[in-house]
Amino acid sequence: MLFDVVNIAFQVYIYIIFGRIILSWIRHDPHHPVIRFVYDLTEPFLSIFRRIIPPFGMIDLSPIVALIALHVLRWMVLSLLLRF
């Protein structure tokens, strides 16, 4: 039960980060409540990687590295949950 909830929470957050990536490619109203929610939810996690990874021209690689780190974290947490 807890395993499934944690797994779904990770998956939803991954989808929200993908949504943030797609939003960076299109014009949008940054003050729209849904857009604001996506940015407010993902910015604390993405900012960690932005401090470490410099921008590559106009391309921000931090979401890609953040997704890889999130997958590793997900694997570690779910592995720990399976042991208990």
ChimeraX commands (.cxc) that place a marker at each C-alpha (Angstrom):
marker #1 position 0.00,0.00,0.00 radius 0.5
marker #1 position 2.66,2.57,1.03 radius 0.5
marker #1 position 4.85,1.38,-1.84 radius 0.5
marker #1 position 2.08,2.17,-4.34 radius 0.5
marker #1 position 1.36,5.60,-2.87 radius 0.5
marker #1 position 5.04,6.61,-2.93 radius 0.5
marker #1 position 5.46,5.23,-6.45 radius 0.5
marker #1 position 2.44,7.19,-7.70 radius 0.5
marker #1 position 3.68,10.37,-5.97 radius 0.5
marker #1 position 7.03,10.08,-7.75 radius 0.5
marker #1 position 5.29,9.42,-11.07 radius 0.5
marker #1 position 3.00,12.45,-10.70 radius 0.5
marker #1 position 5.98,14.68,-9.87 radius 0.5
marker #1 position 7.81,13.37,-12.95 radius 0.5
marker #1 position 4.78,14.27,-15.08 radius 0.5
marker #1 position 4.67,17.74,-13.55 radius 0.5
marker #1 position 8.36,18.29,-14.40 radius 0.5
marker #1 position 7.65,17.16,-17.97 radius 0.5
marker #1 position 4.79,19.68,-18.03 radius 0.5
marker #1 position 7.22,22.36,-16.90 radius 0.5
marker #1 position 9.58,21.41,-19.74 radius 0.5
marker #1 position 6.77,21.67,-22.28 radius 0.5
marker #1 position 5.70,25.02,-20.84 radius 0.5
marker #1 position 9.18,26.36,-21.48 radius 0.5
marker #1 position 8.68,25.72,-25.21 radius 0.5
marker #1 position 5.37,27.56,-25.60 radius 0.5
marker #1 position 4.01,31.00,-24.79 radius 0.5
marker #1 position 1.88,31.04,-21.68 radius 0.5
marker #1 position 0.52,33.37,-19.05 radius 0.5
marker #1 position 2.86,33.00,-16.05 radius 0.5
marker #1 position 0.13,34.35,-13.77 radius 0.5
marker #1 position -2.41,31.63,-14.62 radius 0.5
marker #1 position -3.12,29.62,-11.44 radius 0.5
marker #1 position -2.31,26.23,-13.03 radius 0.5
marker #1 position 0.95,27.52,-14.53 radius 0.5
marker #1 position 1.84,29.16,-11.21 radius 0.5
marker #1 position 1.13,25.85,-9.42 radius 0.5
marker #1 position 3.46,23.92,-11.77 radius 0.5
marker #1 position 6.24,26.47,-11.34 radius 0.5
marker #1 position 5.83,26.68,-7.56 radius 0.5
marker #1 position 5.89,22.91,-7.24 radius 0.5
marker #1 position 8.92,22.27,-9.46 radius 0.5
marker #1 position 11.15,25.29,-8.86 radius 0.5
marker #1 position 12.58,24.22,-5.48 radius 0.5
marker #1 position 13.77,20.90,-6.93 radius 0.5
marker #1 position 14.99,22.31,-10.25 radius 0.5
marker #1 position 16.84,25.20,-8.61 radius 0.5
marker #1 position 19.17,22.70,-6.91 radius 0.5
marker #1 position 20.37,21.54,-10.32 radius 0.5
marker #1 position 20.45,25.04,-11.83 radius 0.5
marker #1 position 23.02,26.03,-9.22 radius 0.5
marker #1 position 25.23,23.09,-10.22 radius 0.5
marker #1 position 24.76,22.95,-14.01 radius 0.5
marker #1 position 25.50,26.10,-16.02 radius 0.5
marker #1 position 23.19,26.92,-18.93 radius 0.5
marker #1 position 24.30,25.55,-22.29 radius 0.5
marker #1 position 23.56,28.53,-24.53 radius 0.5
marker #1 position 19.78,28.91,-24.62 radius 0.5
marker #1 position 19.24,25.33,-23.40 radius 0.5
marker #1 position 18.61,24.58,-19.75 radius 0.5
marker #1 position 19.79,21.03,-19.04 radius 0.5
marker #1 position 18.83,21.10,-15.37 radius 0.5
marker #1 position 15.38,19.47,-15.87 radius 0.5
marker #1 position 17.00,16.49,-17.61 radius 0.5
marker #1 position 19.51,16.01,-14.80 radius 0.5
marker #1 position 16.72,16.57,-12.26 radius 0.5
marker #1 position 14.63,13.83,-13.89 radius 0.5
marker #1 position 17.57,11.42,-13.81 radius 0.5
marker #1 position 18.18,12.25,-10.14 radius 0.5
marker #1 position 14.47,11.83,-9.40 radius 0.5
marker #1 position 14.47,8.38,-11.02 radius 0.5
marker #1 position 17.50,7.35,-8.95 radius 0.5
marker #1 position 15.87,8.72,-5.78 radius 0.5
marker #1 position 12.65,6.89,-6.66 radius 0.5
marker #1 position 14.55,3.63,-7.13 radius 0.5
marker #1 position 16.34,4.06,-3.80 radius 0.5
marker #1 position 13.19,4.92,-1.83 radius 0.5
marker #1 position 11.15,2.11,-3.38 radius 0.5
marker #1 position 13.96,-0.37,-2.77 radius 0.5
marker #1 position 14.01,0.63,0.90 radius 0.5
marker #1 position 10.25,0.26,1.13 radius 0.5
marker #1 position 10.41,-3.24,-0.35 radius 0.5
marker #1 position 12.89,-4.29,2.36 radius 0.5
marker #1 position 10.49,-3.33,5.16 radius 0.5
marker link #1:1,2 radius 0.2
marker link #1:2,3 radius 0.2
marker link #1:3,4 radius 0.2
marker link #1:4,5 radius 0.2
marker link #1:5,6 radius 0.2
marker link #1:6,7 radius 0.2
marker link #1:7,8 radius 0.2
marker link #1:8,9 radius 0.2
marker link #1:9,10 radius 0.2
marker link #1:10,11 radius 0.2
marker link #1:11,12 radius 0.2
marker link #1:12,13 radius 0.2
marker link #1:13,14 radius 0.2
marker link #1:14,15 radius 0.2
marker link #1:15,16 radius 0.2
marker link #1:16,17 radius 0.2
marker link #1:17,18 radius 0.2
marker link #1:18,19 radius 0.2
marker link #1:19,20 radius 0.2
marker link #1:20,21 radius 0.2
marker link #1:21,22 radius 0.2
marker link #1:22,23 radius 0.2
marker link #1:23,24 radius 0.2
marker link #1:24,25 radius 0.2
marker link #1:25,26 radius 0.2
marker link #1:26,27 radius 0.2
marker link #1:27,28 radius 0.2
marker link #1:28,29 radius 0.2
marker link #1:29,30 radius 0.2
marker link #1:30,31 radius 0.2
marker link #1:31,32 radius 0.2
marker link #1:32,33 radius 0.2
marker link #1:33,34 radius 0.2
marker link #1:34,35 radius 0.2
marker link #1:35,36 radius 0.2
marker link #1:36,37 radius 0.2
marker link #1:37,38 radius 0.2
marker link #1:38,39 radius 0.2
marker link #1:39,40 radius 0.2
marker link #1:40,41 radius 0.2
marker link #1:41,42 radius 0.2
marker link #1:42,43 radius 0.2
marker link #1:43,44 radius 0.2
marker link #1:44,45 radius 0.2
marker link #1:45,46 radius 0.2
marker link #1:46,47 radius 0.2
marker link #1:47,48 radius 0.2
marker link #1:48,49 radius 0.2
marker link #1:49,50 radius 0.2
marker link #1:50,51 radius 0.2
marker link #1:51,52 radius 0.2
marker link #1:52,53 radius 0.2
marker link #1:53,54 radius 0.2
marker link #1:54,55 radius 0.2
marker link #1:55,56 radius 0.2
marker link #1:56,57 radius 0.2
marker link #1:57,58 radius 0.2
marker link #1:58,59 radius 0.2
marker link #1:59,60 radius 0.2
marker link #1:60,61 radius 0.2
marker link #1:61,62 radius 0.2
marker link #1:62,63 radius 0.2
marker link #1:63,64 radius 0.2
marker link #1:64,65 radius 0.2
marker link #1:65,66 radius 0.2
marker link #1:66,67 radius 0.2
marker link #1:67,68 radius 0.2
marker link #1:68,69 radius 0.2
marker link #1:69,70 radius 0.2
marker link #1:70,71 radius 0.2
marker link #1:71,72 radius 0.2
marker link #1:72,73 radius 0.2
marker link #1:73,74 radius 0.2
marker link #1:74,75 radius 0.2
marker link #1:75,76 radius 0.2
marker link #1:76,77 radius 0.2
marker link #1:77,78 radius 0.2
marker link #1:78,79 radius 0.2
marker link #1:79,80 radius 0.2
marker link #1:80,81 radius 0.2
marker link #1:81,82 radius 0.2
marker link #1:82,83 radius 0.2
marker link #1:83,84 radius 0.2
view
